[in-house]
Amino acid sequence: MSGAGAEQERPYGNGWSSYPGGRQAGPPQTRGMRILVAGLTGQVGQGLLEACREAGDEAPEVIALVRRRPRAPQVFGPAVTQQVVGDVCGPGWGLGEAGLEALGRIDAVINLAGATDWTASHAVLDRVNVLGAAHGLDVAQQLSERLGAAVPYLYAGSVFVAGLTEGRVTEDLLTPESDRTPYELSKWTAERSLMTRARHDGHPVLVARIGGVVGNSATGRTTRRSSLYQLVSRRDEDKALRVLPAQRGARVDTLPRDVIGESLLRVLAHGRTTAFVAWRSGVVAQVAAGERAPTLAAILAQLESVDEGSRYHVPRLVPVSLRTLETVTRVGTRYVRWSRQAGNRLHGLRYTSVNRVFERGRLAGLTGGWLPAVPLETVLRVTFDLAERPVDAPTAELPLGRFQ
């Protein structure tokens, strides 16, 4: 997605997000931390690096886990000071004794790696999302033994472990449900496994359930299109979606990737000041727009009004029950063979068409009161690559003198 926005449109004051009450927050205080991070080439990983660039001198030192071979320095930027070759799917992330020893001091292990193709096989999803999560905790515990101090572990989960749960989704472990897709089940299994282990041995673990992700809030850069974008067809497409089934009041919970990256830095910064006490024995927090997430109806109406080039065919909303949504997505994903694009579109209905709110009270507690907040205009601009409207200059004929 090409950049189309201006820096002043960022939902920040002096480069950093506002508290809900309007007070400004400075950059997260992570200077001096050394963090081992897997998954930096993905959408959330890129958002973390963008947040590190914004933090400047207050950013942590990042050691990147990469597959097969080191990347060119410009791929990651100055925040990454070291690269180690490994694989989240292997025991100990494939680092071995020598690799762990070479890392030196590590203050936190961050796992942002994940298989996010909703049409991927059970085997791929379980190998990356379930085993990768468990191996990451192994790495954190092995480093703890070497360093003589607990090394906290942050795992990027997904709010969509909620499946089709409606209403308020709490920041607690969720019960088994039969309607989860393979992707949702893999993320749900991973977080349950991590919480079970953390509760058994008291290791500091945070499962950060992340909501929908769109590109950078300033540049619009993205590594993949969001589920919302996939459900709104461009007019030059052969098969446009004419209608979109959704519950009344359905919300679309998305955040720009750099704002998610900032959220992760803030939980690290606050955790360091408290010795990660709140993480001990495992904790779940939802990095999402929560109660500020706009409704699907509001998004589509706003898109129709600002899409001056008429590049998109805005579908008509058709109110349906949750049972109907469950039937459509269950039958469609389990018994019909779809193309990758069509399959991901069908899965996307689950993430844009349910009337629910992801609670964020625990996230606020883990950041010292800060919560991410992004205007609807920013989400639309980034999601649909909309150029900002130029400000009309007053003409010479306008009788401004009457208002002076």
C-alpha positions as CSV (number, residue, x, y, z in Angstrom):
1,M,0.0,0.0,0.0
2,S,1.5,3.3,-1.0
3,G,1.6,6.2,1.4
4,A,-1.0,8.9,1.0
5,G,-1.2,10.6,4.4
6,A,0.5,13.6,6.1
7,E,2.4,13.4,9.3
8,Q,0.0,15.8,11.1
9,E,-2.8,13.2,10.7
10,R,-1.1,10.9,13.1
11,P,-3.1,10.5,16.3
12,Y,-0.1,11.6,18.3
13,G,1.1,14.7,20.2
14,N,4.8,15.3,19.6
15,G,5.0,11.8,17.9
16,W,3.3,9.9,20.8
17,S,-0.2,8.8,21.5
18,S,-2.7,10.5,23.8
19,Y,-4.2,9.1,27.0
20,P,-8.0,8.8,26.7
21,G,-8.3,11.8,29.0
22,G,-6.2,14.0,26.7
23,R,-2.9,14.0,28.6
24,Q,0.1,13.4,26.4
25,A,2.5,10.5,26.9
26,G,6.2,10.7,26.0
27,P,8.0,7.8,24.3
28,P,8.2,4.5,26.1
29,Q,11.2,4.3,28.4
30,T,12.9,1.2,27.1
31,R,16.4,2.6,26.7
32,G,19.0,0.0,27.8
33,M,16.8,-3.0,27.4
34,R,18.0,-5.8,25.1
35,I,15.2,-7.8,23.6
36,L,15.3,-11.0,21.4
37,V,12.5,-10.8,18.8
38,A,11.2,-13.4,16.4
39,G,8.9,-12.3,13.5
40,L,10.2,-8.9,12.7
41,T,9.5,-9.2,8.9
42,G,5.8,-9.6,9.6
43,Q,3.2,-6.9,9.9
44,V,3.4,-6.6,13.7
45,G,7.2,-6.9,13.6
46,Q,7.5,-4.1,11.2
47,G,5.2,-2.0,13.4
48,L,7.5,-2.7,16.4
49,L,10.5,-1.5,14.4
50,E,8.6,1.6,13.4
51,A,7.7,2.3,17.0
52,C,11.4,1.9,17.9
53,R,12.4,4.5,15.3
54,E,9.8,6.9,16.7
55,A,11.2,6.3,20.2
56,G,14.7,7.3,19.1
57,D,17.2,7.2,22.0
58,E,14.5,5.6,24.3
59,A,14.2,2.6,22.0
60,P,15.4,-0.9,23.2
61,E,18.3,-2.7,21.6
62,V,16.7,-5.4,19.3
63,I,18.3,-8.8,18.5
64,A,16.4,-10.3,15.6
65,L,15.8,-14.0,15.1
66,V,15.9,-14.6,11.4
67,R,15.4,-17.8,9.3
68,R,18.1,-19.2,7.1
69,R,20.4,-16.2,6.7
70,P,20.9,-12.7,8.1
71,R,19.2,-9.8,6.2
72,A,20.7,-6.7,4.9
73,P,20.9,-4.0,7.6
74,Q,18.4,-1.7,5.8
75,V,15.7,-4.4,6.1
76,F,15.4,-3.8,9.8
77,G,16.9,-0.4,10.5
78,P,19.1,0.9,13.3
79,A,17.0,-0.6,16.1
80,V,18.3,-4.1,15.2
81,T,21.9,-4.4,16.5
82,Q,22.4,-8.1,16.0
83,Q,20.9,-11.0,14.0
84,V,20.9,-14.6,15.0
85,V,19.8,-17.4,12.6
86,G,17.1,-19.8,13.9
87,D,13.6,-21.1,13.4
88,V,10.7,-20.8,15.8
89,C,9.4,-24.2,14.7
90,G,12.5,-25.9,16.2
91,P,13.3,-26.7,19.8
92,G,15.0,-23.7,21.4
93,W,14.2,-21.8,18.2
94,G,17.1,-23.7,16.7
95,L,19.7,-21.6,18.6
96,G,21.4,-24.4,20.5
97,E,23.7,-24.0,23.5
98,A,26.3,-21.9,21.6
99,G,23.6,-19.6,20.2
100,L,22.1,-19.0,23.6
101,E,25.5,-18.3,25.1
102,A,26.3,-15.8,22.4
103,L,23.2,-13.8,23.0
104,G,24.6,-12.4,26.3
105,R,22.2,-10.4,28.5
106,I,18.6,-10.5,27.3
107,D,15.9,-8.6,29.2
108,A,12.8,-10.0,27.3
109,V,11.9,-12.6,24.6
110,I,9.3,-11.4,22.2
111,N,7.5,-13.8,19.8
112,L,5.8,-12.0,16.9
113,A,6.1,-14.9,14.5
114,G,2.9,-16.5,13.3
115,A,1.1,-18.2,10.4
116,T,-1.7,-15.7,9.6
117,D,-3.0,-17.2,6.4
118,W,-6.5,-18.3,7.5
119,T,-6.7,-20.9,4.8
120,A,-3.4,-22.6,5.8
121,S,-3.4,-26.3,6.8
122,H,-3.7,-27.5,10.4
123,A,-0.1,-28.7,10.3
124,V,1.3,-25.4,9.3
125,L,-0.8,-23.4,11.8
126,D,0.1,-25.8,14.6
127,R,3.8,-25.9,13.8
128,V,4.2,-22.1,13.7
129,N,1.6,-20.9,16.1
130,V,1.5,-23.6,18.7
131,L,5.0,-25.1,18.7
132,G,6.6,-21.8,18.0
133,A,4.9,-20.3,21.0
134,A,6.0,-23.1,23.3
135,H,9.6,-23.1,22.0
136,G,9.8,-19.3,22.7
137,L,8.9,-19.9,26.3
138,D,11.6,-22.6,26.4
139,V,14.1,-20.0,25.2
140,A,13.1,-17.5,27.9
141,Q,13.4,-20.1,30.6
142,Q,16.8,-21.3,29.4
143,L,18.0,-17.7,29.3
144,S,16.7,-17.2,32.8
145,E,18.7,-20.1,34.1
146,R,21.9,-18.8,32.4
147,L,21.4,-15.2,33.7
148,G,20.1,-16.0,37.1
149,A,17.1,-13.8,36.7
150,A,13.6,-14.4,35.2
151,V,13.5,-13.3,31.5
152,P,9.9,-12.3,30.7
153,Y,8.2,-13.8,27.6
154,L,5.7,-11.8,25.4
155,Y,3.7,-13.8,22.9
156,A,1.6,-12.1,20.2
157,G,-1.7,-13.9,20.3
158,S,-5.0,-12.9,18.6
159,V,-8.2,-11.4,19.8
160,F,-9.9,-13.7,17.3
161,V,-9.4,-16.7,19.7
162,A,-12.8,-15.4,20.7
163,G,-14.3,-17.1,17.6
164,L,-17.8,-15.8,17.1
165,T,-18.2,-14.7,20.8
166,E,-20.5,-11.6,20.9
167,G,-20.8,-8.9,23.6
168,R,-17.9,-8.1,25.8
169,V,-14.8,-10.3,25.3
170,T,-12.8,-10.4,28.6
171,E,-9.0,-10.5,29.0
172,D,-9.2,-14.0,30.4
173,L,-8.7,-17.5,29.1
174,L,-11.7,-18.5,27.0
175,T,-13.6,-21.8,27.1
176,P,-13.4,-24.4,24.3
177,E,-15.8,-23.8,21.5
178,S,-16.6,-26.0,18.5
179,D,-16.9,-23.2,16.0
180,R,-13.3,-22.0,16.0
181,T,-11.5,-22.1,12.6
182,P,-8.1,-23.9,12.4
183,Y,-6.3,-20.5,12.7
184,E,-8.4,-19.5,15.8
185,L,-7.9,-22.9,17.3
186,S,-4.1,-22.7,16.9
187,K,-3.9,-19.4,18.6
188,W,-6.3,-20.5,21.4
189,T,-4.3,-23.6,22.0
190,A,-1.0,-21.7,22.1
191,E,-2.2,-19.2,24.8
192,R,-3.8,-22.0,26.9
193,S,-0.5,-23.9,26.8
194,L,1.5,-20.9,27.8
195,M,-0.8,-19.9,30.6
196,T,-0.8,-23.4,32.0
197,R,3.0,-23.5,32.1
198,A,3.3,-20.0,33.6
199,R,0.8,-20.8,36.3
200,H,2.7,-24.0,37.2
201,D,6.2,-22.4,37.5
202,G,5.4,-18.7,38.0
203,H,7.4,-17.5,34.9
204,P,6.5,-14.0,33.7
205,V,4.5,-14.5,30.5
206,L,2.2,-12.0,28.7
207,V,-0.1,-13.1,25.9
208,A,-0.8,-9.9,24.0
209,R,-4.0,-10.6,22.0
210,I,-3.7,-8.4,19.0
211,G,-6.7,-7.2,17.0
212,G,-6.9,-6.4,13.3
213,V,-3.8,-4.9,11.9
214,V,-3.5,-2.2,9.1
215,G,-0.5,-0.4,7.8
216,N,1.6,2.4,9.2
217,S,-0.5,5.3,10.5
218,A,1.6,7.9,8.7
219,T,3.0,6.2,5.6
220,G,0.3,3.5,5.0
221,R,3.1,0.9,4.4
222,T,1.8,-2.6,4.9
223,T,2.9,-6.2,4.3
224,R,-0.7,-7.5,3.8
225,R,-4.2,-6.3,3.3
226,S,-6.6,-6.4,6.3
227,S,-9.8,-8.5,6.5
228,L,-11.8,-5.3,6.1
229,Y,-10.1,-4.4,2.8
230,Q,-10.7,-7.9,1.4
231,L,-14.4,-7.6,2.0
232,V,-14.8,-4.3,0.1
233,S,-14.2,-4.8,-3.6
234,R,-12.5,-2.4,-6.0
235,R,-14.7,-1.5,-8.9
236,D,-12.1,-2.9,-11.3
237,E,-12.5,-6.4,-9.9
238,D,-14.5,-8.9,-11.8
239,K,-16.4,-10.4,-8.8
240,A,-17.4,-7.5,-6.4
241,L,-19.2,-8.3,-3.2
242,R,-22.6,-6.7,-3.5
243,V,-23.9,-7.4,0.0
244,L,-22.2,-8.0,3.4
245,P,-23.9,-10.0,6.1
246,A,-23.3,-8.7,9.6
247,Q,-24.9,-8.4,13.0
248,R,-26.5,-5.0,13.9
249,G,-23.9,-2.9,15.7
250,A,-21.0,-5.1,14.5
251,R,-17.6,-3.4,15.2
252,V,-14.4,-3.6,13.2
253,D,-11.5,-3.6,15.7
254,T,-8.2,-2.5,13.9
255,L,-5.1,-0.6,14.8
256,P,-2.2,0.7,12.6
257,R,0.8,-1.5,13.0
258,D,3.1,1.2,14.4
259,V,0.5,1.9,17.1
260,I,0.5,-1.8,18.0
261,G,4.3,-1.6,18.1
262,E,4.1,1.3,20.5
263,S,1.7,-0.6,22.7
264,L,4.2,-3.5,23.0
265,L,7.0,-1.1,23.9
266,R,4.8,0.5,26.6
267,V,4.0,-2.8,28.2
268,L,7.7,-3.6,28.2
269,A,8.6,-0.2,29.7
270,H,6.0,-0.4,32.4
271,G,6.8,-4.0,33.2
272,R,10.4,-3.1,33.7
273,T,9.5,-0.5,36.3
274,T,7.6,-3.1,38.3
275,A,10.0,-6.0,37.8
276,F,7.3,-7.6,35.6
277,V,5.3,-8.7,38.7
278,A,2.0,-8.5,36.9
279,W,3.3,-10.9,34.3
280,R,4.2,-13.6,36.8
281,S,2.1,-16.8,36.5
282,G,0.8,-15.5,33.1
283,V,-1.4,-12.7,32.1
284,V,-3.6,-11.9,29.0
285,A,-4.1,-8.4,27.6
286,Q,-5.9,-7.3,24.5
287,V,-4.0,-4.8,22.2
288,A,-7.0,-3.5,20.4
289,A,-9.2,-0.5,19.8
290,G,-11.8,-1.9,22.3
291,E,-14.7,0.4,23.1
292,R,-13.3,2.9,20.6
293,A,-13.6,0.5,17.6
294,P,-16.0,1.9,15.0
295,T,-19.1,0.0,13.7
296,L,-18.9,-1.6,10.3
297,A,-21.9,0.6,9.2
298,A,-20.0,3.8,10.2
299,I,-16.9,2.7,8.3
300,L,-18.8,1.8,5.1
301,A,-20.8,5.1,5.3
302,Q,-17.6,7.1,5.8
303,L,-15.8,5.3,3.0
304,E,-18.6,6.0,0.6
305,S,-18.4,9.7,1.5
306,V,-14.6,10.1,1.1
307,D,-14.0,7.8,-1.8
308,E,-14.1,10.7,-4.3
309,G,-12.5,8.6,-7.1
310,S,-15.2,5.9,-6.6
311,R,-12.5,3.2,-6.6
312,Y,-14.4,1.0,-4.3
313,H,-17.8,-0.8,-4.5
314,V,-19.2,-0.3,-1.0
315,P,-21.4,-3.3,-0.3
316,R,-24.9,-3.1,1.2
317,L,-25.1,-4.4,4.8
318,V,-27.6,-7.1,5.4
319,P,-28.5,-7.7,9.1
320,V,-28.2,-11.3,10.1
321,S,-28.2,-13.3,13.3
322,L,-25.1,-14.8,14.9
323,R,-26.4,-18.2,14.2
324,T,-26.5,-17.3,10.5
325,L,-23.0,-16.0,10.5
326,E,-21.8,-19.2,12.2
327,T,-23.6,-21.4,9.7
328,V,-22.2,-19.5,6.7
329,T,-18.6,-19.5,7.9
330,R,-18.7,-23.0,9.3
331,V,-20.1,-24.6,6.1
332,G,-18.0,-22.4,3.9
333,T,-14.7,-23.1,5.6
334,R,-15.2,-26.8,6.4
335,Y,-16.9,-28.3,3.5
336,V,-16.1,-26.2,0.4
337,R,-12.8,-25.9,-1.3
338,W,-12.1,-22.2,-2.0
339,S,-9.3,-20.2,-3.6
340,R,-7.0,-18.6,-1.1
341,Q,-8.5,-15.1,-1.8
342,A,-12.1,-16.4,-1.5
343,G,-11.3,-18.4,1.6
344,N,-9.7,-15.5,3.4
345,R,-12.7,-13.3,2.5
346,L,-15.1,-15.8,4.0
347,H,-12.9,-16.0,7.2
348,G,-12.9,-12.2,7.2
349,L,-16.6,-12.1,7.8
350,R,-15.9,-13.5,11.3
351,Y,-13.7,-10.5,12.2
352,T,-15.9,-7.6,10.9
353,S,-19.5,-8.8,11.3
354,V,-19.9,-9.6,15.0
355,N,-21.3,-7.1,17.6
356,R,-18.7,-7.2,20.4
357,V,-16.1,-5.2,22.3
358,F,-12.7,-6.4,23.3
359,E,-12.1,-5.2,26.9
360,R,-8.8,-3.4,27.5
361,G,-8.7,-2.8,31.3
362,R,-5.8,-5.1,31.9
363,L,-3.9,-3.5,29.0
364,A,-4.3,-0.1,30.7
365,G,-3.0,-1.6,33.9
366,L,0.0,-3.1,32.2
367,T,0.9,0.3,30.5
368,G,0.4,2.6,33.5
369,G,-2.9,3.9,32.1
370,W,-2.1,4.4,28.5
371,L,-4.4,3.0,25.8
372,P,-4.1,3.2,22.0
373,A,-6.7,5.5,20.2
374,V,-6.8,6.1,16.5
375,P,-9.3,8.3,14.6
376,L,-11.6,6.6,12.1
377,E,-10.2,8.8,9.3
378,T,-6.8,7.4,9.9
379,V,-8.0,3.8,9.8
380,L,-9.9,4.5,6.5
381,R,-6.9,6.3,4.9
382,V,-4.5,3.6,5.8
383,T,-6.8,0.6,5.0
384,F,-8.0,1.9,1.6
385,D,-5.1,4.0,0.5
386,L,-7.1,7.2,0.4
387,A,-5.4,10.4,-0.5
388,E,-6.0,13.1,2.0
389,R,-8.3,15.9,1.0
390,P,-6.6,19.2,0.3
391,V,-7.7,22.2,2.4
392,D,-9.6,24.7,0.3
393,A,-8.0,28.1,0.5
394,P,-10.4,31.0,0.9
395,T,-11.1,32.8,-2.3
396,A,-10.7,36.6,-2.7
397,E,-14.4,37.0,-3.2
398,L,-15.3,35.4,0.2
399,P,-16.5,38.3,2.5
400,L,-14.5,37.3,5.5
401,G,-14.7,40.8,6.9
402,R,-18.2,40.1,8.3
403,F,-16.8,37.5,10.7
404,Q,-13.9,39.6,12.1
